[in-house]
């Protein structure tokens, strides 16, 4: 109502063991179609197989206005979901 523009929407991406839902890329595309950039933020995937991370990155890369991916940490042991081993590296880094 104040006329402040919205130029980017971030999607917190704390996914379960199946990774992103099948509709995730469509969701990114729908928001991008509104004329805003989109970013995947706080990405972590419980018990993530490498394909789940690859699918998430592909979803972003397939949307021209998706211009960022931020993980919610680096090592599983530093995660708030440590028991789920949701990040890119184990405790050894």
N, C-alpha and C positions, 0 to 999 in steps of 0.2 A: 504494500500500500504506500510505501515511501518512495517507490521508484528505484530502489536499489537493485541493480542487475544481478542475476545469478548466471555465472559463466562456466561453472563446473559443478558436477555432482560426484561425490565419492561414495562408493559402495563398500561398506564394511563386509569383509568376506571371511567370516569364521565358519567354514564349511565342515560338514560331518564327513564320515568315512567314504561316502560316495562322491565327494568332490562337489564341484558346482552343479546346480540343477541343469537339466537339458535346456531350459528356457533362459539361462543366464545371458548368453550372447544376444538373444532377442531383447531382453530387458535393457542391456547396455545400448543396443541399437535404437530402441524406442526413446530412451532419454536423449541420445545424441540427435535424434530427429527433431527434438524440441529446440535445437540450436545451442546446446551446451556441450562442453567437453565432459568426458566421463573418466573416472579413475577407479581402479580396484585398490582399496585401502585395507589395512589390517588383515592381510591375507594369511590364513593358516588353515590347514586341512587335516583333520584327525586321521591318524593312521594312514597318512597319504601315500598311495603308490605314486611313482613318478609320473604316471599318465594323468593323474588328477591335476598336478601342477601344470603339465604341458597343455591340458585341455583349457585351463584357466587362462594361460598366456595366449593361446590361440584365439580364445573368445575375444580378448582385448585386441589382439592384432588384426582381427577381422572387422573391427569397427574403427573407421578412420578417425573418429574423435576420441577414441580411448588413448590417452596419452600418458598413463602412468600406472605402475603396479608397485605397491609397497607391502612388504611382508611384515607381520606382527612380531618380528624378531628374527634371529639367525639360528640359534641352537635350541633344540628341543628342551634342554635342561633349563633354559632361561624363560621358557614360555609359561604363561598363566595356565596353560593346558598341558603341562609337561607330561602327564600320564598318557596323553593321546599321541605323543610324538608328532606334533603337527607342522614342524618347521623343516627347513631345507637340510639342516645338518643335525647330527646326533650330538651328544655331550662332548665328544672329542673335537668338535668344530670342523 
